[in-house]
């Protein structure tokens, strides 16, 4: 089945020393194509902390390897869900 949604819920996992975090965000897409989603998810994750990102282990290391961020999951959401989620995330 083809996707018609142009809204995305993204979850990132962060490991920072002994601490672990889940970050959630919603994004409006230009279209629902897989290439668009992959590009947005990769760029968002790579630029999450700014500065130099070292790609490794299906994610990115920042700050000399002290912080690791990777995509936990993503899913398409409806326009209505996007409107609610963007208020709280």
N, C-alpha and C positions, 0 to 999 in steps of 0.2 A: 504494500500500500504506500502511495506517495505521500510525503509530508506536505501539508499546506500551512503549517504554523511558521510564523516569523519571530517567535519569542522563545528564549532559552533560559532555563534554570541551570546554573553551573555550581558545582560543589568542588572545592579544592581542599586538599589535606596539606597541612603544614607541620613539619617537625622542626622544632627549634630547641636544641639541647634536649632536656628531659621532658619538654612540653610538646603537646600535640594539639592542633586546632583544626576545626572545620570552618571554612569560609564559604558563604553562599552569596551568589549574586545573580541578577537577572539582566538579560541583554536583548535588545531589539536587533534583529537581523535584516539585512537587505533582502534576503530570500531564504528559503528553507533548504537550500542545496547542501549536501554533505561537505563539499569543499569550503563553503562559506563558514559552516560551523567549525570545521577543523582549523581553519585559519584563525578565526576569532578566539577559540579556546586556547590554541597554542600561543598566540600573541599575548593574550591576557595573562596566561600563566607565566610566560617568559618575562613579562614586564611587571609582575606582581610586586616585587620589591624594588624595582628600578635598578640601575647599575648593571654590573656584569652578571649574566646568568650563565652557568655552566650546565649544558644539557647532559643528563646521565640518569640511569635507573628509571626511565620513563617519567622524568620530571626535570626540575632545575634546581641546582644548588646556588645559593647566594651567600654573600659575605664570607668568602673563602671556605665554603663548605659547611658553615655553621647552621645554615637554614636550608631546608629542603621543601619544595612545593611541588605537588603533582595533582593532576586531575583525579578526583575521586569518582565523579559521575557527572553526567549532564542529561537533560531531557527537554523536549519541546513542551511548552505550556501554551495555553490559549491566551488570547488578548485580555480576556477578563482576569485570568489568574495573574498575568503579568502586571496588570494595573494594581491589583491588591498587593502582590509581592514587592513591587518597587517602593511601596510606602513603608515597608518594614525591614527591607534588607539594605 
